[in-house]
């Protein structure tokens, strides 16, 4: 957890920080505007927060790293359908998986 360094009257924000150029520039713009920024990065078996840790040090901001491994693995193992049905050809064949016949 990140230690509180609250400056009275200063706007506070949370910036998603991957460590890439875009997220670093976005954070720097907020800092330049006088905003008190805390970086946030995520950790899973598929990606590491190492670039974000390095970027936060360069930017001089605190960083919170959240391990989302369990939540991420649940989604990977059982992705949401998002309300979509598999597309079908006019003959009823399933386009995403031709071995599945929907008609």
C-alpha positions in Angstrom: 0.0 0.0 0.0 1.1 3.5 -0.7 1.8 5.8 2.2 -0.4 8.9 2.4 1.4 12.2 1.6 -1.7 14.4 1.4 -1.1 18.0 0.5 -4.1 20.2 1.6 -5.9 21.9 -1.2 -4.1 19.9 -4.0 -6.1 17.8 -6.5 -5.4 14.1 -6.2 -5.5 11.5 -9.0 -4.8 7.9 -9.8 -3.0 7.3 -13.0 -2.8 3.9 -14.7 0.9 3.4 -15.3 2.2 0.6 -17.6 5.6 2.2 -17.8 5.2 2.9 -21.5 5.6 6.3 -23.1 1.8 7.1 -23.3 1.1 6.5 -19.6 4.3 8.2 -18.5 3.4 11.3 -20.6 -0.2 11.3 -19.2 1.1 11.3 -15.6 3.7 14.0 -16.4 1.0 16.3 -17.8 -1.0 15.8 -14.5 2.0 16.5 -12.4 2.9 19.6 -14.4 -0.6 20.9 -13.7 0.0 20.6 -10.0 -2.0 17.3 -9.5 -0.8 14.9 -6.8 -0.6 11.6 -8.8 -0.4 8.1 -7.5 0.4 5.5 -10.1 -1.4 2.2 -10.3 -0.1 -0.9 -12.0 -1.3 -4.5 -12.2 0.5 -7.8 -11.8 -0.5 -11.2 -13.3 1.4 -14.2 -14.5 1.2 -12.7 -18.0 2.6 -9.2 -17.3 4.8 -7.7 -14.7 4.8 -4.2 -13.0 8.6 -3.8 -13.5 8.3 -1.1 -16.2 5.8 0.8 -14.1 8.0 0.6 -11.1 10.9 2.1 -13.1 8.6 4.8 -14.6 7.2 5.8 -11.2 10.8 6.3 -9.9 11.6 8.4 -12.9 8.5 10.5 -12.5 9.0 10.8 -8.8 5.5 9.5 -7.9 4.3 6.8 -5.5 3.1 3.6 -7.1 0.5 1.0 -6.0 0.9 -2.4 -7.5 -2.3 -4.6 -7.4 -1.9 -8.3 -8.0 -5.0 -9.3 -10.0 -3.9 -12.9 -10.8 -6.9 -14.7 -9.4 -9.5 -12.4 -11.1 -7.5 -12.4 -14.4 -7.3 -16.2 -14.5 -11.0 -16.5 -13.9 -11.7 -14.4 -17.0 -9.0 -16.2 -19.1 -10.5 -19.6 -18.2 -14.1 -18.5 -18.7 -14.3 -15.3 -20.8 -17.6 -13.4 -20.8 -19.8 -13.7 -23.9 -20.5 -10.0 -23.9 -23.9 -10.8 -25.3 -22.6 -11.9 -28.7 -23.7 -15.1 -30.4 -21.3 -16.9 -32.8 -21.7 -15.5 -36.4 -23.4 -17.9 -38.7 -23.2 -18.3 -42.5 -26.5 -18.3 -44.4 -26.3 -22.1 -44.5 -26.2 -22.3 -40.7 -22.5 -23.1 -40.4 -20.7 -21.6 -37.5 -18.1 -19.2 -38.9 -16.0 -19.0 -35.7 -15.7 -22.8 -35.5 -16.6 -24.6 -38.8 -16.7 -28.0 -37.1 -19.8 -26.8 -35.2 -23.0 -26.9 -37.2 -25.7 -24.6 -35.9 -28.3 -25.4 -38.5 
